Amino acid sequence: MIVRELIKTGEKACENAGVNSNFARFLMLEILRENNLDMYFVMDEVLDSKIEKDYLGKLKRICEDEPLAYVLGYHWFYGYKMTVNPNVLIPRQETEELVSYILNYAEDDFTQPKIVDVACGSGAIGIAVSKELDTPVVATDISADALTVAKQNAKDLEADMTFYQGDMLKPLIERGLKFDIIICNPPYIKETETIQRSVYDFEPHVALFGGADGLRFYRSVLEDASLVLNKTGLIAFEIGYDIGDAVKTLSETYFPHAIVTLLQDMNGLDRFVFVHQKKTKELEKSDIDQVSQLIQDGKIVAVPTDTVYGLAIRSDDARLYEQLKNVKNRPDDKPFPLMVASMKQLEALVELRDRDRLLIKKFMPGPVTFIFNKKKDAFSYLQHQSTLGVRLAEPWLQSVLEQAGVSVWLPSANKSNHPTGTTSDEVLGQLEGRIDGVVLGSSDKKASSSVFDLSQEEIRELRKGEISLETLLDYLENVR
């Protein structure tokens, strides 16, 4: 039979069986690839009878709802061909996103990290990470049958992997092993949840179900993680779409000083939780080059100001803005103040009246925050924010920002609804492990800035501080 006609026959058979008809075309693509043929070049040619028989036999299994990956005996994951069989879970597309996040963390925050893939199944995650980073990875699984598959994949793909059999972190603890990055995509489906028939009937239940609430294996990892994770480290979880908040809360309970981030997959569903304990570098005010470099590199640095300590992070990256919200546990509806190094920077970002220029010239730099209307093209990722609260840097911080070449978001150096830090010790007490650096010392005034809204004709005082509304109005009256 001609290839094109055979695909149509396959599509019709799938439709009649209530199976996705696209499987018929993909099956043909893969079978022809195995025979060194390009489907799109042979669509109108008669198919070899042996290949046709192989296709129809595998098509019958697909029409019986057997997963395509099991029918083929392999699955493509992150560009790597992974052997799979009913002893292992078939890697999901969302898990490729997890690998991408892990690679970013590894490259941005670690040097030659020691990595472990817990509950590895087919070994797909650990092998992909090992290949992409060209680094050894350890993996564990409780199932001897799953480890047989994982070891074969590592051999076929020439990945530098070491495997241990055991329950979650137990084989690592027994051997006294420590890691910088723990990856875990454990069983997370709730026992009462109804799942797709092809998954329930064919994929291993030990790799699917995570207890009554789906949290059983997350608890297991988090309870023992301190015995395995280095002080500066990362735990990367894949999660069920409906347990994101629960895993995040659980992680914060066990790691109160870490940054715990809940992220969504490409479909907008909760899918990943990252628990990140950073090494907070201690710096002196004289280390302007190092402070500037950290900011330039997108790191979060606690710096003293003429009011209280602030958390500085460059303002030109939406991803960094989200990181800062996670560090502070900041609500979405509460914006960050911006610190600029010069009037030129400020004019590029906000709309200024003549009155505003007079007040800036008189009171900035100083213990005051002015709120202006944001220019439309400024910070496009803040689409729902029409104003910006802005401060002008005092001389030391101005030098840092000029060298870094960026403006920075600079909220107070504390978790939301916690006391504001006025010394480096106070900042470290709250944020050590959550920020990348802290400049040692103390702030000047030990009190938050006055905040005034200048976005309208009438000036409004939003927060009382050293400079009062009367002081501003008196100045404007006299200068005019």
N, C-alpha and C positions, 0 to 999 in steps of 0.2 A: 504494500500500500504506500502511496505517496505520503511524505511526512506531514504536509499541510492537512491532508484528509484524516490522517491518523490522530493528529492533535484535535481536530474537530470532533472525531468520534470519542476521544477521551474527555473532552469538555462536556459532551452530551451525557456521557456515562456518569460523570461527577454531578452534573445537575440533577439527574434522575436519582442519585443516591443522597442528595441533599448536602453535597460536599462542595467546597469552593472550586469552581471550574478552572481557576488560574493554576491549580496544582497540576492539571494535565499538561499545560504548556511548560511549566517549570520542570516537571519530571522529564519531558523530552529534552529540554535544554541540557539538563545534567547528564542524562544517559548518553547523549551525543557527545558531550564534552569528554566523558570517560572514554569514548571511542575516537577521540581526537578529531571530532567533526564540529563545525560551527553551524548551529541550527539555521541561522539566517541565510547561509549560503547553499543549504541543501533542502530548503522548504519544498521545492517542486520536484525533488528526486524520489525514486522508489527506495524505501528503506530496506536494508539488509534483513533477511528473515530472522536471523538470530537476535538482532537488536529489536525488531518488532515484537518477537516473543517475550523478550525481557521487559519491554515497555508495557505490554498488555498484562503480564503477570504482576508487575509492580502497581499498575493502575488499579487492578482488582483489589489489592491491599489498601490502596488509598480510598477506594469507594467503600471499603469496610471500616472507614474512619481511623485507620492506623496513621499516625503522624508521618508526614513526608520524610522527615529526617531519619526516622527508624527504617522506612522503606528503602531509602538510599544507603543507609548505614553511615551517614556523615552529615555534618551541618557546617556551613560557612559562618565563621565568627571572627569579626574584626579583621577580615581578609585571610584568615587561616582556616584550613580544612580540618575540622575536628571529627574524629570517629565518635559516633554515639550509638547506643543500643538501649534496650529497656532497663538496663542497670543504672542509667544516668538520666538526669533531667536534660531536656533539649535546651541549650542556651537561648535566651530571648534577646530580641533586638534592643530592648531597654538596657540590658546588661552591657551592651557595647558602650552605651552612654556612661555607665559606671566606670568602665575601663578608661574612657577619655578623661573623666574627672580625676581618677587616680593618677594618670600620667601628668596632668597639670599640677597636681599637688606635689608629686615626686620631683618634678623639674623646678618648681618655684620655691619649695620650702625645705628640700632635703638634698644632701650630697651622698651619693651611693647608699641609699636607704636599704635596710634589711626588711624584706617584705614576706608576709605569709598570707596565703589564701586558705581560709578556714571553711570547712564543708565544701570542698572543691568540686565534687562531682566529676564531670568529664575533664576537669583541669583547665577549662576554657579561659577563665579570668586570669589565673596565675600564669598560664602559658603565654597569653597575649601580652600581659604586662612584662614578663621576662623577655620576650622577643623585642618588644618596642623599646624597652629601656636597656636592653643588652646587659641584664643583671640576673644573678641567681635568685630564685624564689622558692620558698618552702610551701608545701601544701599539706592539708590534713583532711581526712574523711573517715567516718565510722564504718563505711562499707568497703569490704575487701574487693567486691566486684566492681565498684565504682573506681577504686584506685587502680585496678587492672586496666580499665579504659584510659584513665588519666595518664598512667605511665606509658601506654602505647602512643597516646597523642604527643607526649613530651619527646619520646624517641623519634616519632615520625617527623616532628617539626624541629628537632635538634634544639630543644629548649633546655636551659640549665635549671632543672627542677629536682628537688628532694621531697619525697613523700613519706608521711607517717600515718599509720592507721590509729584512730582513736576518736573519742567523743569531743568535738569542738576544740577547745584549747588544752585539753588534758595531756595529749602527747607532747606538747610544747613545754608545759609546766614540768612534766616528769623529767625532761631533758635539760631543764634550766635555760631554755632559749628565750632571747629577748629580741623584739622587733621594733622598727620605726613605723611601719605601716601594717595594720591588720585589716585584711579585706574579708568580708563575710556576706555572702548571699545565701542565708539559711532558708530552710522551709518556713513559710510564713502564712500559708493559707489556713484560715480558721477551720476547725474540724466540722463546724456546722454549715460551712459555706458550700453552695452548689457550684460545681465547676464543669467546664466543657467535657462532654463524654469522652472525646479522644484523649484528653489529658488524664481523666480519672481511670479509664480502662487500660491505658498503655504505659503511662509514665510512673516511675517508682514512688509509692506513697511516702516512703521514708524521706524523700526529697521534696515533698509537697506541703505536708501539714505541720503547722507550728503550735499545736495545742488549742485549747478552747478559745483563747483570745489572740492567737497568732504571735504571741510574744515569747514563747518558751525559750527559743534559742538565743534571742537577743538578751534575755535575762542571764542566760548561761555565759555568754561572752562577756557581758559587762561586769558580772560578778567576779570573773577571774582575770579581766583584762589588765589590771594593775600589776599582775604577776608576770605578764608577758610584754606589755607595751613599755617602751622607753619613755623617760620623762617628757622628752620632746617627741611627740608621736601623733599618729592619725589612725582612727578607726573609720573604715568606709563600709557602710551597710547598704545593701539593697533591701527595700521593704515592700510590703503590700500597700496598695493604694489607699486603704482605709485604716491604716495603723500609724500613719506618719506622726501625728501629734503624740501618740502614746510612746513611740520609740524615742522621739525627741525628749519628752519629759523623763523617760527612764534614763536616757543618756546623761541628762543634766543632773539627775540625782546621783549617779555614780561618778560623774566628772564635773563638779560644780565650777571648776576654774578653767574649763575648756570652752572653746567656741563650738557650739552645737548648731549645725545648719541643716535644715530640711529643704530639699530641692525637688522640683517636679521633673518628670520625663517629657519627651517631645509631644506627648498627648495632653500635657497639662495636669497629669495626675501625680500625687505625692509618690515618690519612688526611691529617694536616696536620703540617708542621714549621714552626716560627716561629723565626727568628734575630733577636734583638732587642738592638741596641746602644743603651744609654741614655746620656743626658748626666748625669753624676754631679755634683750641685750641692754646692759646698763652703760650709759654714756655720760660724759661731762659736757657742760655748756661749751667748752672749748673745742669739742669734737664736731665742729660745724660740718666738715666734709662728710663724716660718717652719718650724721643726722640727715643731711641733704640727700645722700645717696640712698638711704633707707626710704625716704619719701619718694624719691625719683623711681625707685624700684617697686612702688605700690605697697609698701609696708605701712603698718600703723605704729606711730610713735607718740608717746605721751610727752608733752613739752610744757614747761612753765610759761605762763603769760603774765601780763600785768594785772590779771584778776585771779584766776584759778588755773589748775592744770587742764590742758585740753588734749584731745586725741586728734592728731594730724594725719590725714591721708589725702593723697592727691585727688583732685575733684573732677578730672576729665575722663573717668571710667565708671560706668554704671555698675559694673561688677564690684568695684571697690566700695561704692556707696552701700551696696547690699551687705558687704562684709562688715562694714562699720555698724550697720543696724544690728547685725547679729552679735557683735562684740558687746554692744550696749544694751541688747534686748530692747531696742527702741521701737515704739509703735509706728506703724506706717504713716499715721497722720501727723507726726511731729517732725518737722524738717530740721536739718542741721544748719548751723551758722557757717558762713564762709569766711576764711581769712585770706586777705590779699596782701601782696607786698607793696603795691603802688597804686597811685591814682589812675594810672594808665590801665592797669588790670581791671580796676573797678569800673571804669567808663566803658569797657568792652562788654560788661556783663549786665549792667543795670541802667535804668533811665534816671537821669539826675536833673532836678530843678536848680535854679540859681540859689535858692534857699538851702538846698542840700549841700551844695558845694561850700557854702559859707560854714555850715555846721561841721562838715568833714574837716575843713581847714583848721577850725578852732579846736575841735574835741578829739580828733583822730591823729595819730594813735592815742589810745586811752581806754579807760574802763567803760566803754560804751559800744552797744551794737545797734546799728541803724538798719531798718527794713525798708528796701526799695522795691519798685516794680522791676521784675526781671525782663530783660530783652528777650524777644521771641526766639531768637536763635541760640540763646545761652542754655546750656545743659538740656539738650533735647530729650534726655531720658527722664527729666522731671516735667512731663507733659501736663500734669494736673496741678503744678505749682506755679503761681503767677508772681510771687514775690521771693526775695532773697534777704535773709538777715546777714549783714556783712560787718566785719571788723577789719581795721587796718593794722598790720603787724607793727609791733614796737621794734626798735633797732636790731636786737639779737635775732628775733624770729624773722625779721625782714631779710637779714643776711642769709638765713637758712633757705627761705623761699626763693630768693633771687638766684641762689646757687642751684636749687632744685629746678627752677624754671617753671613752676606751676603754682596755682593757688591751691588751698587745701580746705577740706571740711574740717572744722575744729570745734566739735561739741565738748562739753566738760568731760574730764577723764574719770568716769564712774559708770556703773551700770545704772540703767534707768530706775528711778525711785530709791537710789542709794545715796549716801552722803557724797558730796563733791570732793574730789581729792585736791588738796592744797600743797601736799608734799609728795615726793617720789615714793616714800614709804607707804603713804596712804594709798597711792595709786597701785603700787605693787600688791598691797593687801587685797585689793579687789580684782585686779586685772592681770596679775602675773600668769603667764601661760596663755593669755588671750590676745596679747599685743606683742609686737615684734621688738620694740625698744622703749626705753624710758630715759629721759634726761634727768640726772640726779639733782636734787636741790629742793627748793620750795618756790611757790608763786609769790608775787609781790604783795597783792592786796588781800588775798585769802577771802575774797568775796566775789560773787558773780557780777557781771557787767550790768549796767542799766540798759534797758531795751526800749527803743522808741520806734514806732511805726511812722515812716515818712512817705508811705506809698500814696497817701491822700493829701488833700490840702490841709486838713487839720492834723496836727501832730498828736499822736496818742502814746501815752506811757504804758508799756506792757509789763515791765518789771522794774521795780525800784532798785536803785543802786547808789553809787557815790555821786553820780551826776543826776540832778533832778530835772523834771519838766520845766519848772520855774526858771532854772538856770539857762536852759536852752531858749526859752521865750524871751527872757530878759536880754540875752545876748543879741538875738535877732532884732529886738526893739531898738537897742542901742546902736547896732551896726548900721541899721537903715536910717 
